[in-house]
Amino acid sequence: MIIIRLDVMLAKRKMTLTELSEQVGITLANLSIFKTGRAKAVKLETLNKICQVLQCQPGDLLEWEADEERIAE
C-alpha cells in the first residue's frame, strides 16, 4: 500500500494545503484527495510541481508499506 506523507512535508515547510494549492495550480479539493490517500492515480507532472514547490524528493511524499492481508495469504 502507498502511504502519502504530504502532511509531513507541509508541516516541515510551514505551509498550508491552501498555499500549496495556489503555488502548484491544483485545486484544493484535488490536493486534499491526494493528501488523504484517496487518489487512485497521480500524474508525474503534478508530483513534479509539488516537489518543486516543497523542494523535496518524490520519496519524501510517498512511502510503500506492505499490505498485511496480502502477506498473510
C-alpha positions in Angstrom: 0.0 0.0 0.0 1.3 3.5 -0.8 1.2 6.0 2.1 1.1 9.7 1.3 3.2 11.9 3.5 2.2 15.3 2.2 1.0 16.5 5.6 4.5 15.8 7.0 6.2 17.8 4.2 3.7 20.7 4.6 4.5 20.8 8.3 8.2 20.8 7.7 7.9 23.7 5.2 5.4 25.5 7.4 2.9 25.7 4.5 -0.8 25.1 4.4 -2.6 23.0 1.8 -4.2 26.2 0.5 -0.8 27.8 -0.1 0.4 24.7 -1.8 -2.7 24.6 -4.0 -2.2 28.2 -5.1 1.5 27.8 -5.8 1.1 24.5 -7.7 -2.0 25.5 -9.6 -4.0 22.4 -8.5 -7.4 22.7 -6.8 -7.6 22.4 -3.1 -10.1 19.6 -3.5 -7.7 17.5 -5.7 -4.8 18.1 -3.3 -6.9 17.1 -0.4 -7.8 13.8 -2.2 -4.1 13.2 -2.8 -3.2 14.1 0.8 -5.7 11.8 2.4 -4.6 8.9 0.2 -7.9 8.6 -1.7 -6.4 9.4 -5.1 -6.3 6.4 -7.5 -3.5 7.9 -9.5 -1.3 11.0 -9.7 0.3 12.5 -12.8 4.0 12.7 -12.8 3.6 16.4 -13.8 1.6 17.0 -10.7 4.1 15.2 -8.5 6.9 17.2 -10.1 5.1 20.5 -9.4 4.5 19.6 -5.7 8.2 18.6 -5.3 9.3 21.8 -6.9 7.3 24.0 -4.5 8.1 21.9 -1.4 11.8 21.4 -2.5 11.6 17.7 -1.8 12.0 14.3 -3.5 9.1 12.1 -4.5 10.2 9.7 -1.8 9.6 12.3 0.8 5.9 12.3 -0.2 5.3 8.6 -1.0 6.1 5.6 1.1 5.3 1.9 0.3 4.1 -0.3 3.1 3.4 -4.0 2.8 -0.3 -4.8 2.9 -0.6 -7.3 5.9 -3.6 -9.0 4.4 -1.8 -9.9 1.2 1.3 -11.2 3.1 -0.9 -13.5 5.2 -2.3 -15.2 2.1 
